Amino acid sequence: MTVLRSRRPVAAPLVVALLLVPACGGTSSTGDDSFTGADAGSTVSSSSGSQPGTTTAASTSLDSSAGSGSASGGSSSGSASTSTGSVDTTQGSSSGEGSSSESGTEPGNGCADGEREVLVDEAVFTDIAGCNGGWSVPGVFPGTTMCNREGGDDGVNPVGMGCTVEDLCSEGWHLCTSAAEVADAGITNCSDRGFGGGFYATAQSGNGSDTCSAVGTNDVFGCGEVGHTAINGCAPLNRSTANLCEALPKPWSCDISDDEEAQFITKAGPQFGGVLCCRD
């Protein structure tokens, strides 16, 4: 007994042994206050994550393996946390894509500003649209855009400054070139349709005498409820500018030459119609 007392500081292994006894018996130990030293501190911190102050048999067994079990557990927990973070990032990216797909006006409905004024039923009039707006670049034969399709009464440039007639049509569409193309798009008689009190121009012109032909620049023909009605060989179109656009209200203008209206016609605002656009 005297020998044991003289070597009393060596009693630490006895504490470890006492720790192992409950573990083998499968019972729980709640004597955290009696443990001292680095190993005991590790045991308390690693096992108190879910239930502070309680050490189960399983956690005691892990702690007895020189603390490596606790380190492994910590690493595993960190890995799980990282995994959760990556899932959240994926979800954020996914929702971002969804929001971008819903933004903006629907493209390709015929009018550059995204809204038809006449022939509005896209399910019926799939290849032709009536679009209000203005343009300042003269004529109906430019064949190109010049203001990035910003024209149209609902566009950023409703008066059409710097625009051509083509700038009123959306991407994938163009100013209808002739009476035949309008007929091919499903219009059999413009007089059977409503045109909101306006005139909607095409690139159809002629050689005079209010007659449509494949060549010539005399007058501009189209569909509408205003304009000259005594025209020939133009079906399904029903109206024209007449000489110098005299049959059309302002802001229509083509008063430079009475036999070249198709070369000089402009429209300085969105009122009283615009153009007929056909799908490419």
Secondary structure, DSSP 8 states (H G I E B T S, - for coil): -HHHHHTGGGGHHHHHHHHHHHHHHT--B--GGG--HHHHHHHHHHHTTTSTT-B-HHHHHHHTTTTHHHHHHHHHHHHHHHHHHHHHHHHHHHHHHHHHHH-S--S-SSBTTS--SBS--TTT-SSEEEEE--B-S--S---S-SSTT--STTSS-TT-TT--GGGGB-TTEEE---HHHHHHTT-S-GGGS--TT-EEE-S-EEEETTEEESS--SS-EEEESSSB---BS-TT--EE--GGGTTS-TTEE--S-TT-HHHH-EESSSSSEEEEEEE-
